[in-house]
Amino acid sequence: MAQAWKCSGLRWSADGPVLRWDGGRRSALTWGKRVAFGVAEGGVRTCVGARGHVCVARAVVSGRSTGARCEECARLDRSHSVAADTFADDPRPYRVYLAWFGPGMTKVGITAHERGSARLLEQGAVCFSWLGTGPLMAARRTEELLRAALSVPDRIPYGAKRAVRSALPASAAERAAEIAGLHARAVALGGWPESLDRAPYEPVDHVGVFGLAGLPAAVGEVRELVAGGAVGGRLVAAAGPDLHLETDGKGVVALDTRLMTGWELVPGDGARNTVPVREFKEEAGVQDGLF
């Protein structure tokens, strides 16, 4: 019987995307690499726990959950996140940013200064620019200022992001045009916290990092993994948690790697794909040769 591995998620390193596995193992992902795995027969998806702690209940979680956590562990994880505003006295400096994911999809957000641009890579930001740096609550107030004054959201759905990746403007200047305009409007606003140091407009483009240039339009996305199911394809791009896999003769399918966590996975030959896929024109069910 093949050894089962448990995925702990996709992370972005200086060299590109890396799949991490329990026990510290890593699988570097490069363009053209064959990605193939199966889900253990008879297996169930169990809660991954929170904040480094295992789920005491070993709760079974939905195959469609991107968090792979039970209600209790999700609550624990959320209570310790920056987004929950429960650590107002966090002494670390934070950065405010504008991130663009496609036409009409720009968001404002914050990230710890020490993380650099990792948060932008994790979110799949096609391009971004810093707005300023300061204490956590000053960064939060700046984020709220832009949301209220410029109607800039702080969240873009992943489905919307992946749907436009194959139809992005050709030039970096075109891709950055929306954040250029919003950056100029933002710095002209009054009411910025005095403790936040404003940053000049300096766009960073991730099309090359993600491999999005010339990306074929995806024909669908994996909805969930199932016991005994298989996934396989040639990696043509990756952005945020998503892998874009070219399947044999059936087009490109997007796989959100967050769906892999909580399952016991085994090596696969990639010959068939037998997991539920949502086609972008019509719904797909569970059957052999979905792609």
Secondary structure, 3 states (H helix, E strand, C coil): CCCCECEEEEEEECCEEEEEECCCCEEECCCCCEEEEEECCCCCCECCCECCECCCCCCECCCCCCCCCCHHHHHHHHHCCHHHCCCCCCCCCEEEEEEEEECCEEEEEEEEHHHCCHHHHHHCCCEEEEEEEECHHHHHHHHHHHHHHHCCCCCCCHHHHHHCHHHCCCCHHHHHHHHHHHHHHHHCCCCCCCCCEECCCCCEECHHHHCCCCCCCEEEEECCCCCCCEEEEEEEEEECCEEEEEECCCEEEEEEHHHHCCCCEEECCCCCCCCCEEECCCECCCCCCCC
